[in-house]
Amino acid sequence: MKDKIVMPLWTCCLFIVVMNTTMFNVSLPVIINDLHITSDLGSWVISSYSIGYALSTVIFSRLSDRVPVRKLLTIGLLILGLSSLLGLFAHSFAILLLTRILQSAGAGVMAGLGLVIASRYIPLERRGAAIALISSGSAMAFGLGPIVGGVISEYWGWNGLFAITVLVLFALPVLLYFLPRETANPDNTFDMIGAVLTVINAITLLVAITQQSWIWFAIGVLSLVVHIVYIRKASLPFVNPDVFRTPGYTRLIVIGFCVLVVNLGNLFLMPLVLADLFGRSSLTIGLLIAPGAIVAAFCTRFVGRWIDRYGNMRFLMIGHVLLAGVLTLFMLGLSQSALIITGGYLFFSPALSASIASLNNETSRILPKAQIGSGMGMLQLIQFFGGSMSVAVCGLLLHSIPGVPVEEAYHIVYGCLLLICLVSLVIVVWHSKTSHSGAVQGSAAK
């Protein structure tokens, strides 16, 4: 595989796919106003895409053990492109929500297969830089998406946002030409029942949280129990239990969950803060958030090489410390000035990029080669489920804390995100010490 061509182009496509989330983040206040819906209902515009993105990511990752990457890429990008055309004509919340779900069904192919091909075809000594490049696409999208979303919403309306994702179709022929020509492997069966149960688990639990429904929660727990029983009996289940026996893997997926909770929660809150507390327009919101993405894109040029040279855990800890510092700033000084958001995001965005790149590289390092597809896919699923849940819960908390106005609720919600970040930092330190002890014992045994 010509990774010098494939990986930069793949990063550009992933940039567009991830930007499909952040563009709508900055346009959410306008969508809420145009469609006359509440912020907790409007959060589904973000969370429905995130959870669908997560589910399709793990499905495409698992399918890559059986179906050639080129075929999966074609299917995913066609679904994404055609559903985006439908979004151009969405003028009701129901059609908008349907379009976002359909988009997410195809979008997961970029995140899921990007890590798979990097882990499968790029040597370990260059893999950190390749994964960091992929992470840079996400980091730039998280920050530059608000500018693009703001400009389009300001001059063409939020329906115009759907036109951006059609651009990935132009990259499809080039990627198909340079990607390795794999053969189908029918010996690796795909567990359709397990995939359906995974989708049911994620959706029912998310609906239970957003609707504050004990009935849906009971259904979600019941489906989870059924799934666990099924996994124990199935010979090759969709959720491969062997990956959880890999030392340190469970800690890493918990860290990934927490990082995406913090990230998507913050991305959901920042535009609302700038609109509600400071009266900024969509375009101005984008301009205030964008500098952080530019800094992250610049730093990524070096972070990949530094990770390969100095190791994953050092940058995972540095990233967490910076994230915690920014969240503390937002919690205490949010209402002082809109520039607090701009200044904080200058550190938040590169810290997030370094954390995700280090986390993904560390996960690919500890997983056996035969489990990379299922292990990386599960990591992506857990991460984006955390992000979806974060957006939904943040939307609820803004309007459901008794006796607390929305302006004050922002400080409380950011305090919750800070607590989650600190928990994640503790687990990072734990994993670092455990991994170091294991390495020392391994060396002594030799």
C-alpha atoms as one frame of an Amber mdcrd trajectory, in Angstrom:
protein
   0.000   0.000   0.000   1.275   3.482  -0.888   0.650   4.976   2.544   2.149
   8.343   1.556  -0.831   8.795  -0.776  -3.529   6.801   0.977  -3.130   8.133
   4.521  -3.194  11.899   3.699  -6.210  11.411   1.421  -7.915   9.241   4.014
  -7.253  11.973   6.584  -8.935  14.558   4.336 -12.011  12.337   4.005 -12.099
  11.716   7.744 -11.821  15.464   8.243 -15.031  15.939   6.257 -16.816  13.091
   8.041 -15.934  14.349  11.529 -16.625  17.932  10.496 -20.154  16.735   9.803
 -20.565  16.716  13.574 -18.909  20.016  14.421 -20.625  21.937  11.603 -23.969
  21.077  13.140 -22.688  21.891  16.628 -22.194  25.534  15.751 -25.449  25.639
  13.774 -27.500  23.980  16.503 -28.859  27.233  17.983 -30.163  28.186  14.503
 -31.670  24.725  13.925 -33.394  24.821  17.318 -34.856  28.226  16.486 -35.905
  27.353  12.913 -37.562  24.050  13.792 -38.992  25.340  17.098 -37.555  22.541
  19.223 -35.916  22.467  22.670 -32.166  22.105  23.260 -32.523  18.592  24.687
 -34.414  17.519  21.542 -31.930  19.420  19.383 -29.100  17.470  20.994 -30.349
  14.460  19.024 -29.110  16.149  15.847 -25.624  15.607  17.274 -26.039  12.461
  19.370 -27.938  10.480  16.701 -25.044  11.002  14.285 -22.454  10.210  16.953
 -24.029   6.953  18.118 -24.759   5.831  14.549 -21.203   6.746  13.614 -19.908
   4.665  16.515 -22.042   1.639  15.646 -21.183   1.715  11.948 -17.512   2.159
  12.858 -17.372  -1.084  14.819 -19.497  -2.903  12.219 -17.180  -1.882   9.378
 -14.159  -2.785  11.518 -15.516  -6.275  12.213 -16.502  -6.764   8.582 -12.930
  -5.946   7.522 -11.865  -9.347   8.879 -14.145 -10.976   6.296 -14.849  -8.468
   3.479 -12.167  -6.587   1.448 -11.578  -3.004   2.567 -12.162  -1.640  -0.951
 -15.688  -3.086  -1.073 -16.582  -1.790   2.380 -15.266   1.668   1.504 -17.423
   1.811  -1.628 -20.575   0.839   0.259 -19.947   3.262   3.117 -19.186   6.326
   1.008 -22.149   5.726  -1.298 -24.515   5.563   1.682 -22.998   8.742   3.091
 -23.157  10.645  -0.207 -26.724   9.689  -1.145 -28.119  10.401   2.318 -26.412
  13.811   2.264 -28.384  14.669  -0.877 -31.589  13.951   1.055 -30.456  16.350
   3.775 -30.431  19.253   1.323 -34.237  19.064   1.321 -34.824  18.371   5.036
 -37.233  20.980   6.420 -38.649  19.135   9.428 -37.059  17.647  12.509 -38.165
  14.113  11.548 -36.496  14.274   8.111 -33.420  15.931   9.574 -33.073  13.195
  12.186 -33.589  10.446   9.584 -30.928  11.994   7.350 -28.422  12.225  10.179
 -28.954   8.556  11.051 -28.491   7.497   7.419 -25.362   9.634   7.131 -23.895
   8.011  10.218 -24.494   4.531   8.787 -21.964   5.245   6.027 -19.649   7.658
   7.837 -18.247   5.005  10.180 -16.320   3.436   7.311 -13.700   6.203   7.475
 -12.977   5.987  11.210 -13.306   2.215  11.444 -11.170   1.224   8.476  -8.630
   4.041   8.853  -7.194   2.537  12.040  -7.506  -0.971  10.612  -5.437  -0.279
   7.482  -2.889   1.723   9.493  -2.502  -1.133  11.983  -2.535  -3.820   9.294
  -0.292  -2.362   6.559   2.008   0.249   8.137   5.128  -0.913  10.053   5.192
  -0.271  13.793   8.075   2.200  13.546   5.952   4.484  11.290   2.525   3.642
  12.670   2.488   6.325  15.357   2.975   9.067  12.770   0.248   7.563  10.548
  -2.259   7.326  13.400  -1.352  10.846  14.507  -2.054  12.018  10.942  -5.508
  10.427  11.111  -6.071  12.041  14.504  -5.065  15.400  13.026  -7.965  15.102
  10.583 -10.332  14.715  13.511  -8.691  17.509  15.471  -8.887  19.959  12.567
 -12.499  18.983  11.944 -13.429  19.552  15.575 -12.138  23.123  15.334 -12.428
  24.197  11.691 -15.896  22.669  11.404 -17.395  25.573  13.349 -16.008  28.087
  10.813 -17.353  26.130   7.859 -20.654  25.543   9.616 -20.892  29.181  10.626
 -20.225  30.512   7.130 -22.652  28.116   5.444 -25.392  28.669   8.029 -24.967
  32.417   7.801 -25.278  32.679   4.004 -26.954  29.487   2.734 -28.807  28.094
   5.734 -28.096  24.930   7.680 -29.369  22.682   4.864 -26.257  23.658   2.930
 -24.133  21.785   5.462 -25.139  18.513   3.839 -23.411  19.492   0.587 -19.965
  19.276   2.209 -20.089  15.529   2.870 -20.756  14.797  -0.807 -17.110  15.755
  -1.472 -15.817  12.438  -0.107 -17.186  10.718  -3.214 -14.515  12.426  -5.317
 -11.799  10.684  -3.287 -13.351   7.233  -3.706 -11.771   6.360  -7.116  -8.283
   7.368  -5.942  -8.516   5.368  -2.724  -9.817   2.326  -4.577  -6.839   2.524
  -6.948  -4.130   2.644  -4.253  -5.636   0.437  -1.525  -4.420  -3.178  -1.349
  -6.515  -5.663  -3.306  -7.567  -8.044  -0.585  -9.489 -11.261  -1.074 -12.626
 -12.175   0.838 -12.080 -14.429   3.836 -15.277 -16.471   4.297 -13.705 -18.392
   7.182 -14.131 -15.285   9.357 -17.875 -15.315   9.906 -19.829 -12.147  10.671
 -22.166 -12.439  13.648 -25.316 -10.658  12.483 -27.285 -11.473  15.656 -24.504
 -10.034  17.809 -24.351  -6.894  15.653 -28.111  -6.350  16.021 -27.909  -6.854
  19.786 -25.063  -4.325  19.962 -27.171  -1.755  18.115 -30.141  -2.438  20.422
 -27.934  -2.105  23.518 -26.585   1.279  22.457 -29.869   2.778  21.275 -32.039
   1.651  24.190 -29.569   2.905  26.803 -29.172   6.254  25.031 -32.944   6.677
  24.721 -33.325   5.785  28.400 -30.912   8.559  29.363 -32.312  11.239  27.068
 -35.961  10.453  27.857 -35.255   9.800  31.557 -37.312   6.639  31.186 -37.048
   3.721  33.587 -38.937   1.570  31.092 -36.335   2.135  28.378 -33.589   1.642
  30.949 -35.077  -1.728  31.916 -35.264  -2.682  28.227 -31.658  -1.634  27.757
 -30.432  -3.629  30.746 -32.451  -6.661  29.631 -30.992  -6.467  26.120 -27.521
  -6.190  27.648 -28.080  -9.319  29.752 -29.378 -11.184  26.689 -26.305 -10.076
  24.753 -23.903 -11.246  27.468 -25.589 -14.670  27.574 -25.417 -14.838  23.790
 -21.694 -13.958  23.743 -20.930 -16.810  26.134 -22.691 -19.311  23.877 -21.668
 -18.023  20.427 -18.548 -19.469  18.824 -17.473 -16.259  17.019 -19.513 -13.401
  18.539 -19.632  -9.868  17.121 -18.233  -8.499  20.382 -15.090 -10.583  20.706
 -14.605 -11.340  24.433 -10.960 -12.286  23.805  -9.982  -8.636  23.316 -11.027
  -7.890  26.890  -8.553 -10.510  28.117  -5.679  -8.513  26.609  -3.855  -6.880
  29.565  -4.666  -3.179  29.769  -7.314  -3.148  27.030 -10.247  -2.546  29.385
  -8.470   0.401  30.964  -7.852   1.921  27.542 -11.487   1.715  26.430 -12.573
   3.381  29.689 -10.081   6.172  28.988 -11.416   6.453  25.431 -14.965   6.675
  26.746 -14.028   9.486  29.144 -12.036  11.439  26.544 -14.945  11.488  24.083
 -17.389  12.402  26.856 -15.229  15.439  27.590 -14.638  16.315  23.946 -18.151
  16.104  22.500 -19.643  17.553  25.675 -17.399  20.592  25.304 -18.111  20.907
  21.574 -21.832  20.825  22.298 -21.579  23.442  25.060 -19.218  26.013  23.513
 -21.546  27.217  20.711 -24.495  27.377  23.119 -22.446  29.380  25.624 -21.342
  31.838  22.947 -24.916  32.193  21.654 -26.763  32.302  24.994 -24.341  34.246
  27.180 -22.710  36.533  24.607 -25.222  36.667  21.717 -22.723  35.636  19.053
 -23.857  34.605  15.538 -23.011  31.253  13.935 -20.194  32.811  11.897 -18.682
  34.580  14.907 -18.907  31.392  16.968 -16.951  29.564  14.292 -14.277  32.253
  14.191 -13.885  32.177  17.973 -13.455  28.401  18.098 -11.272  27.961  14.999
  -7.827  29.085  16.312  -7.641  26.005  18.534  -8.009  23.721  15.523  -5.276
  25.564  13.641  -2.879  25.123  16.577  -3.826  21.424  16.817  -3.162  20.903
  13.108   0.252  22.558  13.437   1.216  20.531  16.523   0.181  17.241  14.923
   3.142  17.533  12.538   5.385  16.914  15.541   3.179  14.887  17.909   3.260
  11.769  15.723   7.058  11.716  15.659   7.254  12.479  19.380   4.888   9.598
  20.175   7.047   7.207  18.154  10.168   8.491  19.921   9.056   9.003  23.531
   6.097   6.643  23.896   2.324   6.854  24.156   1.809   7.223  27.885   3.800
  10.426  28.285   1.598  12.301  25.797  -1.570  10.686  27.086  -0.829  12.113
  30.536   0.218  15.529  29.221  -2.983  15.704  27.165  -5.166  14.856  30.149
  -3.510  17.454  32.364  -4.094  20.159  29.750  -7.713  19.074  29.239  -8.348
  19.238  32.984  -6.787  22.705  33.177  -8.974  24.067  30.367 -12.149  22.573
  31.862 -11.272  24.200  35.195 -10.895  27.545  33.401 -14.276  27.119  31.708
 -15.983  26.088  34.933 -14.709  29.106  36.888 -14.430  31.884  34.295 -16.949
  31.025  31.611 -19.164  34.093  31.958 -16.306  36.630  32.062 -15.599  36.913
  28.338 -16.152  35.106  25.049 -12.363  35.104  24.650 -12.187  32.597  27.520
 -13.573  30.047  25.056 -11.052  31.010  22.364  -8.079  30.964  24.728  -9.077
  27.712  26.393  -9.669  25.918  23.120  -6.167  26.859  21.942  -4.934  24.297
  24.502  -7.936  21.962  24.541  -7.817  21.017  20.855  -4.109  20.003  20.587
  -4.342  18.241  23.968  -7.298  16.249  22.687  -5.468  15.362  19.458  -2.411
  14.147  21.365  -4.558  12.138  23.781  -6.536  10.353  21.064  -3.458   9.631
  18.927  -1.592   8.226  21.935  -4.600   6.184  23.023  -5.153   4.660  19.573
  -1.472   3.886  19.124  -1.232   2.305  22.577  -4.280   0.153  21.833  -2.867
  -1.032  18.503   0.402  -1.849  20.306  -1.088  -4.142  22.951  -3.612  -5.957
  20.733  -2.619  -9.197  18.978  -2.650  -8.774  15.202  -5.595 -11.142  14.791
  -7.709  -8.986  17.114  -6.880  -5.546  15.720 -10.096  -5.271  13.686 -12.423
  -6.196  16.540 -10.343  -4.444  19.217  -9.975  -1.104  17.425 -13.618  -1.228
  16.366 -14.779  -1.779  19.933 -12.593   1.108  21.086 -14.249   3.387  18.521
 -17.707   2.184  19.564 -17.106   2.846  23.252 -15.576   6.239  22.503 -18.431
   7.531  20.393 -21.089   6.025  22.629 -19.533   8.098  25.396 -19.650  11.164
  23.172 -23.286  10.569  22.237 -24.271  10.073  25.847 -22.352  13.191  26.835
 -24.199  15.401  24.339 -27.565  14.002  25.421 -26.861  14.366  29.148 -25.421
  17.881  28.769 -28.570  18.916  26.883 -30.728  17.553  29.684 -28.723  19.086
  32.518 -28.943  22.576  31.067 -32.700  22.628  31.660 -33.368  20.066  34.367
 -31.401  21.235  37.418 -34.044  22.521  39.881 -33.750  26.185  40.783 -30.703
  26.782  38.608 -30.906  29.148  35.604 -29.317  28.121  32.308 -26.449  30.617
  32.758 -25.423  28.954  36.026 -26.075  25.458  34.684 -23.213  25.843  32.212
 -20.745  26.097  35.124 -22.193  22.972  36.750 -22.082  20.926  33.542 -18.470
  21.914  32.941 -17.728  20.825  36.515 -19.134  17.391  35.670 -16.907  17.177
  32.592 -13.901  18.132  34.718 -14.661  15.337  37.172 -14.811  12.785  34.334
 -11.498  14.074  32.971  -9.839  13.663  36.380 -11.154  10.103  36.686  -9.679
   9.365  33.268  -6.336  10.865  34.320  -6.212   8.545  37.337  -6.801   5.541
  35.057  -4.059   6.773  32.698  -1.574   6.886  35.602  -2.721   3.420  36.715
  -2.265   2.001  33.216   1.154   3.607  32.868   2.404   2.102  36.129   0.909
  -1.315  35.365   2.391  -1.377  31.858   5.795  -0.330  33.168   5.725  -3.043
  35.850   4.747  -5.634  33.251   7.595  -4.555  30.973  10.108  -4.734  33.830
   8.924  -8.205  34.845   9.067  -9.340  31.219  12.643  -8.109  30.892  13.632
  -9.806  34.178  12.106 -13.096  33.003  14.236 -12.985  29.872
